Amino acid sequence: MPPQSTTTISAPVAASMLAEIWGALDGPQAALSGVRLEGGGALPSVFAVSDLAQASVAAAGLAVAELAASGGALPALACDRRLASMWFSSSLRGQGWAPPPLWDSVAGDYRSADGWIRLHTNAPHHRAAALQVLGLDVQQASREQVAEAVARWNAGELETAIVGNQGCAAEMRSQSQWAGHPQGQAVAAEPLVAHRAFDAGWRRTVPADPVRPLAGVRVLDLTRVLAGPTATRFLAAFGAEVLRIDPASWNEPGVVPEMTLGKRCAHLDLRQPEGRSALEQLLAQADVLVHGYRSQALEDLGLGAARRRQLNPALVDVALDAYGWSGPWAGRRGFDSLVQMSSGIADAGMRLLGRDKPTPLPVQALDHATGYLMAASALRGLARRQQAGQGCEYRLSLARTGQLLAAHLPQGAEPAFAAEQAGDVDAAEENTVWGPARRLRAPLSITGIPMRWDLPASPLRSAPAQWR
């Protein structure tokens, strides 16, 4: 059972989740008493999605408060349940414009000969991988053609074929099937947040600016949709200098305006010696690295964990994987929607709500929650570096966050949140290259430490690959 919290709260499930998260981060348990988890209501789901939203955002906020306190009294912290849940969907409100659609035209759930399967085709190479297996035209195939082709396959066989072709797909499994699957068993045995520390000889420092506790902290961002960018967006909100690196081939137009808030975005070709050399220089000067490449990718580039520690012993190294760090699927390509299918979340929603098709969570909750846990990990690592002179390594996965959600059942039905109102959106205007925008109000309130961003969202590859 997770440790019990003394948090002032009207939602005990969120309190239990927060205590478990904070314990997984080795946070001082006494700090929980200063957290207020405010508000009622919930997103519609058979899972405790709003509890997860509130708990994960609060955990990241608590890590900010601890770092800012630098051993002294922690500032008071409150997390708004409704706003935290809304941030799990979208924070951006374009004024007279909207980002492109989030999903590729053939991405989604399809009925197979023996069940259901989800195809993730947002990236062009992932779309090509799936449609090649189905024998369809990569550019011109319609949803109807994909549905007809998928219906001729058993879901598990199609999943294997697409993954084997370097694509992304997931058969819908039940929670019991996942519990008996070798990968489900491996994930169940992993900690929520795996971490270890290394002596770095770091000299104790205190935040230079108590109002912006991450001012002067350099965060190198090697992540893509959505968990990693959520983490680095959060760190930018408290003053961190975030530099995101992408290759020339990558784009995610539907989420760039949402996720690049507060960051500068640059380009490096890591396949070339000069690109790797430039990244090594950035790493040597970074305080935090947040990366979501598949587990072997950086190793294959000569930038594995040992090399990163050699370059920067004091680095706080935070890594994300989709399906976990052990087991037969360790390193498998994956996204939130696929993990929900694999792990039984979509099946449970379908059965418990009496639906006739997969019923996932109302938001990409595994992505967003894991992102806030990654941010909390980075902050705990910075605190540990201050306190003990150590560099740290943290590992998290979407699948393990899914297990946290599944283990904390909601306590009875809660009313749906009220519809968005004008007062939910901050009055400040964000001047982006796409047009003016506004953001939801911050879901966190930390006494004396505002959650705000110094830079508007910006396009990928729009800044030089160097620290300011």
ZAMARGU-4260 file (C-alpha; in steps of 0.2 Angstrom, whole numbers, plus 5000, padded with zeros to 4 digits):
<rodrens>
0) 5000/5000/5000 | 5006/5018/4996 | 5011/5028/5012 | 4997/5039/5019 | 4998/5058/5017
5) 4993/5072/5029 | 4989/5083/5014 | 4975/5094/5016 | 4963/5088/5003 | 4945/5083/4999
10) 4951/5069/4986 | 4960/5055/4995 | 4964/5046/4979 | 4975/5060/4974 | 4983/5061/4991
15) 4987/5043/4990 | 4994/5045/4973 | 5004/5060/4978 | 5012/5051/4993 | 5017/5036/4982
20) 5025/5048/4969 | 5034/5058/4982 | 5040/5042/4990 | 5046/5035/4973 | 5056/5051/4972
25) 5064/5049/4989 | 5056/5066/4994 | 5055/5070/5013 | 5038/5065/5018 | 5036/5079/5030
30) 5035/5091/5015 | 5018/5083/5010 | 5009/5092/5025 | 5012/5109/5016 | 5002/5104/5000
35) 4984/5109/4997 | 4975/5099/4983 | 4960/5110/4980 | 4944/5108/4970 | 4932/5094/4966
40) 4925/5085/4950 | 4933/5074/4938 | 4936/5071/4919 | 4924/5057/4914 | 4933/5040/4915
45) 4932/5024/4924 | 4950/5028/4930 | 4955/5041/4942 | 4962/5052/4928 | 4959/5069/4937
50) 4967/5062/4953 | 4983/5057/4943 | 4983/5075/4935 | 4982/5083/4952 | 4994/5072/4960
55) 5008/5073/4947 | 5007/5092/4945 | 5007/5094/4963 | 5023/5082/4965 | 5032/5093/4952
60) 5027/5109/4961 | 5032/5101/4978 | 5049/5098/4970 | 5050/5116/4965 | 5046/5122/4982
65) 5059/5110/4990 | 5073/5116/4978 | 5068/5135/4981 | 5068/5132/5000 | 5086/5125/5000
70) 5084/5117/5017 | 5073/5130/5024 | 5055/5131/5027 | 5045/5126/5011 | 5033/5139/5003
75) 5015/5135/5004 | 5009/5126/4988 | 4991/5123/4981 | 4986/5113/4966 | 4969/5116/4957
80) 4961/5100/4952 | 4951/5107/4938 | 4965/5117/4930 | 4978/5103/4932 | 4965/5091/4922
85) 4963/5104/4909 | 4982/5106/4906 | 4982/5087/4903 | 4972/5091/4887 | 4978/5108/4880
90) 4984/5125/4887 | 4984/5135/4871 | 4970/5146/4866 | 4975/5153/4849 | 4967/5170/4846
95) 4959/5168/4828 | 4970/5153/4823 | 4972/5135/4828 | 4986/5122/4826 | 4984/5108/4813
100) 4975/5092/4818 | 4984/5081/4830 | 4982/5065/4821 | 4986/5058/4804 | 4972/5054/4793
105) 4974/5035/4795 | 4979/5034/4814 | 4967/5026/4825 | 4958/5010/4831 | 4953/4996/4819
110) 4943/4980/4821 | 4954/4965/4816 | 4948/4948/4813 | 4949/4943/4831 | 4949/4960/4841
115) 4955/4977/4840 | 4972/4986/4835 | 4978/5004/4835 | 4989/5011/4822 | 5000/5026/4826
120) 5005/5034/4810 | 5008/5053/4814 | 5026/5052/4809 | 5028/5049/4790 | 5040/5034/4793
125) 5028/5026/4805 | 5014/5028/4793 | 5024/5020/4779 | 5029/5006/4790 | 5011/5001/4794
130) 5004/5004/4776 | 5018/4994/4768 | 5013/4979/4779 | 4995/4981/4774 | 5000/4982/4756
135) 4993/4999/4753 | 4998/5015/4745 | 5008/5025/4758 | 5002/5042/4752 | 4985/5039/4745
140) 4977/5025/4757 | 4960/5030/4764 | 4953/5025/4781 | 4941/5013/4773 | 4955/5004/4764
145) 4965/5003/4780 | 4950/4996/4789 | 4947/4983/4775 | 4965/4977/4776 | 4966/4977/4795
150) 4950/4966/4795 | 4960/4952/4786 | 4973/4951/4800 | 4973/4944/4818 | 4978/4959/4829
155) 4993/4951/4837 | 5000/4945/4821 | 4998/4963/4813 | 5005/4971/4828 | 5021/4960/4827
160) 5022/4963/4808 | 5021/4982/4810 | 5033/4983/4824 | 5045/4972/4815 | 5044/4984/4800
165) 5049/4998/4812 | 5032/5005/4814 | 5020/5008/4829 | 5005/4997/4833 | 4996/4990/4848
170) 4984/4975/4850 | 4970/4979/4862 | 4973/4968/4877 | 4963/4966/4894 | 4971/4971/4910
175) 4972/4952/4915 | 4980/4948/4898 | 4993/4962/4902 | 4996/4956/4919 | 5000/4939/4912
180) 5011/4945/4898 | 5030/4945/4900 | 5031/4964/4897 | 5017/4967/4909 | 5025/4957/4922
185) 5042/4966/4919 | 5034/4983/4921 | 5025/4978/4937 | 5042/4973/4944 | 5050/4990/4940
190) 5049/5005/4952 | 5039/5020/4947 | 5055/5031/4946 | 5071/5021/4945 | 5086/5032/4951
195) 5104/5031/4956 | 5117/5044/4960 | 5135/5047/4957 | 5148/5057/4966 | 5152/5073/4956
200) 5161/5084/4968 | 5148/5097/4965 | 5150/5112/4977 | 5135/5117/4986 | 5125/5131/4979
205) 5108/5140/4982 | 5096/5146/4969 | 5102/5163/4963 | 5084/5170/4962 | 5071/5164/4975
210) 5057/5170/4964 | 5064/5160/4949 | 5073/5145/4957 | 5078/5138/4940 | 5086/5154/4934
215) 5103/5149/4927 | 5099/5130/4926 | 5102/5124/4908 | 5091/5110/4902 | 5095/5100/4886
220) 5079/5093/4879 | 5080/5078/4867 | 5062/5073/4868 | 5046/5073/4857 | 5028/5071/4859
225) 5022/5072/4873 | 5029/5067/4890 | 5046/5074/4888 | 5041/5091/4881 | 5028/5092/4896
230) 5043/5090/4908 | 5054/5103/4900 | 5039/5115/4898 | 5036/5114/4916 | 5055/5117/4920
235) 5055/5133/4909 | 5040/5140/4919 | 5052/5142/4934 | 5066/5150/4925 | 5076/5136/4917
240) 5085/5139/4900 | 5078/5125/4889 | 5086/5121/4873 | 5077/5108/4862 | 5086/5098/4849
245) 5078/5090/4834 | 5084/5083/4817 | 5079/5091/4801 | 5067/5077/4797 | 5056/5078/4812
250) 5040/5088/4814 | 5025/5088/4825 | 5015/5103/4819 | 4999/5099/4829 | 5008/5100/4846
255) 5023/5112/4843 | 5013/5128/4848 | 5007/5119/4863 | 5024/5111/4869 | 5038/5123/4865
260) 5032/5136/4877 | 5047/5144/4886 | 5060/5135/4875 | 5072/5138/4861 | 5072/5125/4848
265) 5087/5121/4838 | 5094/5108/4825 | 5108/5096/4825 | 5111/5081/4814 | 5118/5068/4826
270) 5122/5056/4812 | 5136/5068/4807 | 5152/5070/4818 | 5150/5089/4819 | 5133/5086/4826
275) 5138/5074/4839 | 5153/5085/4844 | 5141/5100/4846 | 5129/5090/4857 | 5144/5084/4868
280) 5148/5102/4870 | 5130/5106/4875 | 5130/5091/4887 | 5146/5096/4895 | 5138/5113/4900
285) 5121/5107/4904 | 5113/5105/4921 | 5099/5093/4916 | 5097/5081/4901 | 5079/5075/4897
290) 5079/5062/4884 | 5066/5051/4876 | 5076/5042/4863 | 5074/5023/4863 | 5086/5016/4876
295) 5099/5010/4864 | 5099/5026/4852 | 5111/5037/4862 | 5123/5022/4865 | 5124/5019/4846
300) 5129/5037/4844 | 5143/5035/4856 | 5133/5045/4869 | 5128/5032/4881 | 5127/5034/4900
305) 5145/5031/4903 | 5150/5044/4890 | 5138/5057/4897 | 5144/5055/4915 | 5162/5057/4908
310) 5157/5073/4899 | 5147/5080/4914 | 5148/5070/4931 | 5136/5083/4939 | 5123/5080/4926
315) 5105/5076/4931 | 5100/5063/4918 | 5081/5060/4916 | 5076/5047/4903 | 5059/5041/4896
320) 5054/5024/4889 | 5037/5019/4883 | 5035/5001/4888 | 5048/5000/4902 | 5066/4997/4904
325) 5066/4978/4906 | 5057/4963/4898 | 5055/4958/4880 | 5048/4975/4874 | 5061/4986/4882
330) 5065/4999/4869 | 5050/4996/4859 | 5043/5011/4850 | 5027/5017/4859 | 5016/5031/4863
335) 5003/5035/4876 | 4988/5029/4865 | 4997/5012/4861 | 5002/5009/4880 | 4983/5012/4884
340) 4979/4998/4871 | 4992/4986/4877 | 4990/4987/4895 | 4971/4985/4896 | 4966/5003/4899
345) 4956/5005/4883 | 4948/4988/4885 | 4943/4992/4903 | 4935/5008/4897 | 4925/4999/4884
350) 4919/4985/4895 | 4914/4995/4910 | 4905/5009/4900 | 4896/4996/4889 | 4904/5002/4873
355) 4907/4993/4857 | 4924/4999/4853 | 4941/5004/4863 | 4938/5017/4875 | 4954/5026/4881
360) 4956/5039/4894 | 4948/5056/4890 | 4966/5064/4888 | 4984/5058/4885 | 4986/5056/4904
365) 5000/5044/4904 | 5010/5056/4893 | 5006/5071/4904 | 5008/5063/4921 | 5024/5055/4916
370) 5030/5072/4910 | 5027/5080/4927 | 5035/5065/4936 | 5050/5068/4924 | 5051/5086/4929
375) 5049/5082/4947 | 5064/5069/4945 | 5075/5083/4937 | 5071/5095/4952 | 5074/5081/4965
380) 5091/5078/4956 | 5095/5096/4956 | 5091/5096/4975 | 5102/5081/4978 | 5116/5089/4968
385) 5115/5104/4980 | 5114/5094/4996 | 5126/5080/4992 | 5137/5085/4977 | 5130/5071/4966
390) 5125/5069/4948 | 5109/5058/4946 | 5101/5047/4934 | 5082/5044/4933 | 5072/5032/4922
395) 5053/5032/4920 | 5040/5024/4908 | 5023/5027/4901 | 5018/5009/4905 | 5024/5011/4924
400) 5014/5027/4925 | 4999/5017/4918 | 5001/5005/4932 | 5001/5019/4945 | 4984/5024/4938
405) 4977/5007/4937 | 4981/5003/4955 | 4972/5018/4962 | 4953/5016/4958 | 4942/5031/4959
410) 4931/5032/4975 | 4913/5034/4968 | 4907/5045/4954 | 4911/5063/4954 | 4902/5077/4945
415) 4910/5082/4928 | 4920/5099/4928 | 4911/5114/4923 | 4914/5120/4905 | 4928/5131/4902
420) 4925/5149/4907 | 4934/5166/4902 | 4942/5166/4919 | 4951/5150/4916 | 4962/5158/4903
425) 4976/5170/4908 | 4974/5188/4903 | 4992/5189/4896 | 4994/5188/4877 | 5008/5176/4870
430) 5014/5183/4854 | 5019/5168/4843 | 5024/5166/4825 | 5008/5158/4822 | 4998/5172/4829
435) 4993/5179/4846 | 4988/5166/4859 | 4983/5165/4877 | 4986/5151/4890 | 4976/5143/4903
440) 4979/5149/4921 | 4993/5140/4930 | 4987/5125/4939 | 5000/5128/4953 | 5001/5142/4966
445) 5018/5142/4976 | 5020/5157/4988 | 5032/5169/4981 | 5036/5158/4965 | 5025/5162/4950
450) 5023/5149/4937 | 5026/5159/4921 | 5036/5158/4905 | 5048/5170/4898 | 5047/5165/4880
455) 5033/5162/4868 | 5031/5145/4859 | 5042/5144/4844 | 5044/5133/4829 | 5056/5118/4828
460) 5074/5122/4822 | 5071/5141/4824 | 5086/5145/4836 | 5105/5141/4836 | 5111/5126/4845
465) 5120/5135/4859 | 5117/5141/4876 | 5113/5159/4879
</rodrens>
